[in-house]
Amino acid sequence: MGTGDIAELFKVRPSDLTKLAKNNGDKFPFSEVYHTIVEGMQERGHGENKMPIWGDYFMADALQDRGVSPGEAMEIAAGRILSLVYYLESIQQ
């Protein structure tokens, strides 16, 4: 909800991710959320603290920890990202 214990430490308050659908005409922006997780945001929202590009993180994690091929790592990363997007969709208020 953007009001956690460390929210006050950010220059820009974290977004309330339970309101993504409400802020988008009551429709969860599935594709936009997916692409934001994969590619990151174009503008920095938290001053000097960079939000990780989770697509890159999930790919690197799969390659390093599982010893799989790049193609398999892409599939693992895509599955993790989809799980995260479905979770965000499930917490909409």
KOLTI-324422 format. One record per residue (C-alpha): residue number from 1; x, z, y. Coordinates in nm, 3 decimals, always signed. Layout:
site nr = NUM; u = X; w = Z; v = Y
...
! end
This chain:
site nr = 1; u = +0.000; w = +0.000; v = +0.000
site nr = 2; u = +0.305; w = +0.000; v = +0.223
site nr = 3; u = +0.283; w = +0.373; v = +0.292
site nr = 4; u = +0.531; w = +0.509; v = +0.038
site nr = 5; u = +0.795; w = +0.773; v = +0.095
site nr = 6; u = +1.049; w = +0.533; v = +0.247
site nr = 7; u = +0.809; w = +0.307; v = +0.442
site nr = 8; u = +0.905; w = +0.474; v = +0.768
site nr = 9; u = +1.270; w = +0.374; v = +0.720
site nr = 10; u = +1.193; w = +0.004; v = +0.760
site nr = 11; u = +1.196; w = -0.162; v = +1.101
site nr = 12; u = +0.882; w = -0.352; v = +0.998
site nr = 13; u = +0.634; w = -0.154; v = +0.791
site nr = 14; u = +0.593; w = -0.292; v = +0.436
site nr = 15; u = +0.281; w = -0.495; v = +0.371
site nr = 16; u = -0.017; w = -0.353; v = +0.186
site nr = 17; u = -0.006; w = -0.568; v = -0.126
site nr = 18; u = -0.350; w = -0.445; v = -0.231
site nr = 19; u = -0.501; w = -0.645; v = +0.058
site nr = 20; u = -0.363; w = -0.991; v = -0.023
site nr = 21; u = -0.702; w = -1.124; v = -0.135
site nr = 22; u = -0.893; w = -0.957; v = +0.149
site nr = 23; u = -0.654; w = -1.110; v = +0.402
site nr = 24; u = -0.702; w = -1.452; v = +0.242
site nr = 25; u = -1.080; w = -1.491; v = +0.260
site nr = 26; u = -1.135; w = -1.267; v = -0.045
site nr = 27; u = -0.938; w = -1.506; v = -0.267
site nr = 28; u = -0.608; w = -1.396; v = -0.419
site nr = 29; u = -0.340; w = -1.650; v = -0.311
site nr = 30; u = -0.189; w = -1.682; v = -0.659
site nr = 31; u = +0.033; w = -1.984; v = -0.597
site nr = 32; u = +0.161; w = -1.856; v = -0.262
site nr = 33; u = +0.247; w = -1.517; v = -0.410
site nr = 34; u = +0.422; w = -1.683; v = -0.705
site nr = 35; u = +0.634; w = -1.903; v = -0.479
site nr = 36; u = +0.719; w = -1.613; v = -0.249
site nr = 37; u = +0.853; w = -1.414; v = -0.544
site nr = 38; u = +1.051; w = -1.713; v = -0.674
site nr = 39; u = +1.194; w = -1.832; v = -0.343
site nr = 40; u = +1.179; w = -1.526; v = -0.118
site nr = 41; u = +1.038; w = -1.524; v = +0.232
site nr = 42; u = +1.162; w = -1.752; v = +0.507
site nr = 43; u = +1.181; w = -1.473; v = +0.763
site nr = 44; u = +1.337; w = -1.131; v = +0.729
site nr = 45; u = +1.072; w = -0.866; v = +0.736
site nr = 46; u = +1.285; w = -0.554; v = +0.721
site nr = 47; u = +1.563; w = -0.601; v = +0.971
site nr = 48; u = +1.902; w = -0.590; v = +0.801
site nr = 49; u = +1.766; w = -0.503; v = +0.456
site nr = 50; u = +1.710; w = -0.823; v = +0.260
site nr = 51; u = +1.429; w = -0.846; v = +0.009
site nr = 52; u = +1.572; w = -0.991; v = -0.313
site nr = 53; u = +1.473; w = -1.336; v = -0.431
site nr = 54; u = +1.327; w = -1.221; v = -0.759
site nr = 55; u = +1.341; w = -1.565; v = -0.921
site nr = 56; u = +1.721; w = -1.561; v = -0.891
site nr = 57; u = +1.738; w = -1.198; v = -1.003
site nr = 58; u = +1.523; w = -1.256; v = -1.312
site nr = 59; u = +1.725; w = -1.567; v = -1.405
site nr = 60; u = +2.057; w = -1.386; v = -1.373
site nr = 61; u = +1.926; w = -1.090; v = -1.569
site nr = 62; u = +1.803; w = -1.310; v = -1.854
site nr = 63; u = +2.131; w = -1.502; v = -1.870
site nr = 64; u = +2.347; w = -1.192; v = -1.863
site nr = 65; u = +2.156; w = -0.946; v = -2.076
site nr = 66; u = +2.007; w = -1.172; v = -2.336
site nr = 67; u = +2.276; w = -1.435; v = -2.385
site nr = 68; u = +2.025; w = -1.719; v = -2.380
site nr = 69; u = +2.052; w = -2.078; v = -2.259
site nr = 70; u = +1.963; w = -2.164; v = -1.897
site nr = 71; u = +1.637; w = -2.325; v = -2.014
site nr = 72; u = +1.538; w = -2.015; v = -2.206
site nr = 73; u = +1.635; w = -1.798; v = -1.909
site nr = 74; u = +1.402; w = -2.003; v = -1.687
site nr = 75; u = +1.116; w = -1.940; v = -1.928
site nr = 76; u = +1.189; w = -1.567; v = -1.937
site nr = 77; u = +1.208; w = -1.552; v = -1.557
site nr = 78; u = +0.883; w = -1.748; v = -1.520
site nr = 79; u = +0.709; w = -1.509; v = -1.759
site nr = 80; u = +0.830; w = -1.205; v = -1.565
site nr = 81; u = +0.718; w = -1.357; v = -1.237
site nr = 82; u = +0.376; w = -1.445; v = -1.377
site nr = 83; u = +0.340; w = -1.089; v = -1.505
site nr = 84; u = +0.420; w = -0.957; v = -1.159
site nr = 85; u = +0.173; w = -1.193; v = -0.989
site nr = 86; u = -0.102; w = -1.100; v = -1.236
site nr = 87; u = -0.029; w = -0.733; v = -1.170
site nr = 88; u = -0.058; w = -0.786; v = -0.794
site nr = 89; u = -0.385; w = -0.970; v = -0.853
site nr = 90; u = -0.515; w = -0.676; v = -1.059
site nr = 91; u = -0.456; w = -0.419; v = -0.781
site nr = 92; u = -0.651; w = -0.601; v = -0.510
site nr = 93; u = -0.906; w = -0.386; v = -0.326
! end
